[in-house]
Amino acid sequence: MSPRKPRAAAPKRVAFLAVNGARYHVEATPDTPLLWVLRDTLGLKGAKYGCGVGACGICTVLADGKPVRACVAPVAQVAGRAITTIEGLAADPMHPLLQAWIDEQVPQCGYCQPGQIMAAAALLAQRPSPTRADIDAAMSGVLCRSGTYQRIRRAIARAAQAPPRAPTAYPLAAAPRLVATVVRPPGLSGKPERIDARRALAVPGVRKVLEISSGVAVVAEHAASALAGRAALKLSWSAGRKRALSSAAIHKQLHQAVRRRGAPVRRRGDVERALGRAWLTLEAVYETPYLAHATLEPMNCIADVRANACDVWAPTQAQTAAQMTAAEIAGLPRKAVAVHTTFLGGGFGRRLETDFVADAVELSQRLATPVQVIWTRADDIQHDFYRPANIALLRGGLDEHRRPIAWSCRVAGPEAALDGIDMHYAIPNVREETVLADPRVPTGAWRSVGASQNAFAIESFVDELAHEAGEDPLAFRRRLLGHERRAAATLDLAAAKAGWGTPLSNGKGRGVALYRSFGSWVAEVAEVAVSAKGAIRIERVVAAIDCGIAVNPDAVRSQLEGAIAFGLSAALKERITIARGGVRERTFEDYPLLTMAEMPEVEVNIVASDAPPGGVGEPGVPPIAPAVANAVFAASGKRIRTLPFRSAR
């Protein structure tokens, strides 16, 4: 039997596009997503690639004034319609929306902001005076990983007071280069066993298909061709050494580990003796899952390797590590490698790694030409360096006066899950220890690292002790903080601003948490509503921070707002699950993030302090999960000890 001929690729056609007031004709197949025509053919880089399935909304442009997801809208669908991109608005630097974004200091990483602004432009064209509900409904389809949602709300309300402006024509300048995407193993390990590249090579624009260290690369003239070639590639993979990994097996391993004695972190007094004579003892187990970084900008890098030099353009948090990786792969001295740091569309620790740099350098060296490597959203979620899972076993004792006399905390998990343990209350007998148990899932730094998960266990258990003592959770904490003046002042400020102790209606509750990380104290009070069916809605968060000298107070507030959104997303929605040695989640459809409609009002208060400056980008994450969990208990009587918590039933 003769081999079957590969299916002929769809022919290119000339499409006429009206973009930002000017008319262009482009050659593309009818099903080519508009995003890649804008970016690769017309040179308009404002619309961003985030997921490829229309779930994150950051590729939003307007077609006849209506929002369109450019990553899934084919050229044939928008040909002949008036297309407006962020560049069309940006040609007028005093456009009301752009000015409002500046006035409200909206962006953090900024990657999602073009999509946010275009969605806002469509909203204001339809509803010139939108309500809060209008804004949340229209904008919840565009994700912001940095959590600038409430600033976006304010910016839209501000822009609504200014007269609208029409988009202006914007000059185009295309900059073609080779683009590659790498197909990685379906599991956390594995090698390609069979590569059938015939259909991939038949895709117009695809130049090469070759195996590299991390997988199989499809190299093309443009991103659209590379992604189409990738979809046409036929591969089979070895199972890999981690094929037996599963979430169930990891859960069992960690639960067994936390029952073993661990390495001491801190000891004071005699915990076992104190527990033995306690009037009441309490034990609880808390569990956190693996989490992805889910930066809205997937990993990417451009490399240009030459005989005696190498240039790397990358959104990296680790320039020296990127330089060392490139030098090793290219066989060059470090001083011959120049790293050009681009804007980061979110980092949160993920861009401390250099795997995406390695892809581009290896390909550029082998092809002897500059190459841009782009990751798909599935690549990004399924081949991350995750925040690790962990298990914490807490034991406490109260004396006959219901005062805490013993505290035991044992944390089990990979090394990255064993730091950030900081119980700061005056309890006479304390034992903290860690048990290293590593299921061999790749892990890395994640916003606030171990404090992000260990604060959940510690501050939730403090609440449980306060309840057993029959004492108000705030008063219980306050009584044990006499030795920590900065902590007490931070807690007092958050409580006062939140109206702690004032009545709430049925089904609502307040919870508080206090934590120290990265040299700063943060207290957060969450107000939540729990429905009769157990649905949880966070309505308000009041935070206070003592970060030492606040050099830029608005930046401090912005970072705390974003950290709270980041922590809420993890607490309420996010979980990485593993089956047959691989990560199951692929896009924001099955790894959802917090949306604008789910973002509560956040108020940030800064404690006046003359202490040396501490961190502000990360300390806002640890207290939010326990504050919400404690509020859920106050509202419903339901204790939550496992993240994420999507219901109080």
Disulfide bonds with the S-S distance in Angstrom:
none
